Amino acid sequence: EGVERVISGLRTAPALPMPAWTREPPPHYHAWQDMTDAARQRFLRTRDEELGELRGWWVREMLATDSPQTERLVLFWHDLFATNYHGTFHRSLAMALQNATFRRLATSRWQTLLGAMIRDAALLEFLDNDSNRVDAPNENLGRELLELFTLGEGAFTERDVAVTARALTGYAVADTADHPFRLRTWDQDVTEKTLFGKGGVRDGDDVIAHVLEREAAARHLAARVQAAVRAG
């Protein structure tokens, strides 16, 4: 009964509304190159202030929520999919949207959450996937997907990293609306690839499907959960 009460009380939305700026149109990141030095400084200060408000909101949410376990799960996913605000080109809105994704999908299928994260604006920016192109693959996201997020060190080869990176080419972020996922088809490698000795890989979703067939994937996630529980 206790477990049922915790599970049935898990939230997919916060108890307190996120800061008002998260519901407003995003700032004009595309105009960065045309700004004066003074305008750029103002732009960055405003984004830093927004992040401070977001942090304050999350602390208050942790105190006010009627589902503490929800906050533990959001914090767990935030730690697993480690994303640095400054590495996202000061995309405070992207950090807020990522937090909302963790809430919405905290107890969804692992495959569903992974599919959302390889399209997450903050993570794509932080791991430089905007520069992952068919003619010049960037392996940052592919390597972290295998090593940090799903399989763990030693459970894959450098060739697996290269194949994963090619499957994630073209995955990028738009600077409009709420930083939606944008598939740059002109940068995408759509050829069929072989991962872990099995063919049929053309994109990120195929990579995730292949990864989750590996025993190491279940062991890695279980170990991360266990470590989080031990840490309190």
N, C-alpha and C positions, 0 to 999 in steps of 0.2 A: 504493500500500500504506500509505503514511503517513497519507493522508487517511482511508482505510478504518479504520485503527486508531483514529484520533481519534473518528470518528463512531460506531463500534461500542462505544467505551468511554464514551460520554456517559451520565450518570446521570439518572434520573428521581426519585431519592430521595437524601438526603445520606448520606455515609459515616459521620458521627457523628450520634447522635440529637439532636433538638432538645431544649431545656430541658424538664424534667419538667412544668412548669406548662402547656405547650402541649397536653398530653394530659389536662388536668383541666377540669372544667366552668368556664365563664367567670364572672367576678365579676358582681355584680348591678348592672349599669349602670342598670337601670330603677328602682332604689331611690335614685338620686342625689338627687332632690328631697327625700327624707325623711331624709337623713343630717344629722347635726350638722356644724358647721364642722370640728371635730376629726376626725370620721370621714371627711369628704371629703379632708382632708389626708392621712390614713393611706392612703386608697384610692388617691390619686394617687401617693404615694410608692411604694406597692407596684407600681403599673403602671410607673413609671419604672425601678424596680429590674429588673422583668421585661424591659423593653426593653434595659437594659444587659446582661443575661444573653444576650439574643438577639444583640446585636451581637458580644459575645465569642464566642458559639458560631459565628457566621458567619466570623469571622477564623480560628478554629481549623479550621473546615471547609475554608477556602481553603488552609490549610497541610497538612492531612491527606489531602485528597481524592486519589484516583488518576485524576481527570478534571478537570484545571485548566480545560479548555475549558468544562465545565459551569458553573463559577463565573464565567467571563467572560460567558457567555450570561445567567446569572441577574442579574449586575450590569448588563448592557446593558438587559434588560427593566425592571429596577428604576429605571434612569435614564430610560428612555422613559416609563414610567408613574409619573412622579414623585409620591410620596405622602409627606406630612409626618405623623409620628406624632402631634404635638400637634393637628393638624387633624382627626384621626380620633377626637377625644374620648378620647385616651389608650387606644386599643384595641390594646394590645400583642399580643393574640392575633390580631387581624386582620392585623397586620403579619407575624406568623409564618406565617399561612395564605397570605398573598400570596406570600411567599418560596417556600413549598411549591408554589404554583401555577406560578410561573415555572419551577421545576425540572421539574415534571410535564409541562408543555406547552412547554418551551423550544424544541423542534424540531418542534412540531406545525404544522398548517396555520395560517397567519396569521389566517384567519377563525375558527378554533377558539379561539385565544388571545384575540382581541378579544371573542368571545362570552363567554368566562370573565371578562374584565376589566370588562365593563359590568355584571357581577353580583358583582364582588369587594367584600367588605365594607369594606376599607380605602379603596379608591378611591371608592366610593359615599358614604362618610362624609366623606372629605376634600373632595370636590367638591359637597357639600351636596345630593345627589340625594334625600335623605329629605324635602326641602321642594319637590321638583319634582312639582307636582300639576296636574291638568287645569284647575283654576280659577285656578292661579297658577304657570305654568311657570318653572322655574329653569334657566338656560341654561349653568351652569358646566360640567357634564359634557358636554353637547352640543358646546360650543365647544372644549373640550380634545380631545374625540374627533376632531373634524375638523382642528383646527389643529395640535395637538401630537402626537397619536397616529398619524394616518393620511394627511392630505392636505398639510398645511403651509400657511403663511400665503399668502393670495392665491388659493387654489384653491377657494374657496367664497364664498358670499354670506351676508349677515346673515339673509336669509330661510331659507337652508339650516340655519343655526344654530337658528333658531326651530322649524323643522320637526323637526330632530333632537331638540331638547329635548322637544317634545310627544310624540315617539315613545318617549322614555325616562321619561315620567311614570309614577309608581307603582313604579319600581325602587328597592327599599329593603333594609334589613338588619334581621334579627331579633336580639334580645338573648339568645336562648336557644342552648343547645348550642354549636356552633362558629360562631356568627354567620352562619347560613345566609342565602342570598338570599331575599328575601320580595317577592312581587309584590302590591302593594296595588291590587287591581283597582278599588276605589272611587276611587282617585286617578288612574287610567289613562285616557289619551285613546286610544280604540280606533277613532276615525274613520280612514278611508283618507286618506293624505297624499301629496303629490307632492314628490319630492326630486330635484334636478338635472334637473328637467323630466320625470321619470318617476314614474308612480303606483305604487300597490301597497305603500306604506309604512304599517304599522300599529304596529310595535314596534321595539325596538333591533336585533334580528336582521335585520329588513328594511333598516334603515339601513346596517348593516355590509355586507350584500350589495350595496346600491347603491354604497356608497363604494368597495368593492374592484373595481368595474367601471371606476373612473376611472383613467386612466393616471397621474395625479398620485399615487395611492396607492402604486404600485410604485416610482415615482421617489423618493418621500419616505422610504420604508423603506430603500431601497438607499442613499440619501444618509446616513441616520442610521447604518447599519452601516459605511459607508465612513469616516465621521467618527470612529466608535469605534475602528476599526482604526488609523487615523492617529494617534489619541491614545495608542495603545499598550495 
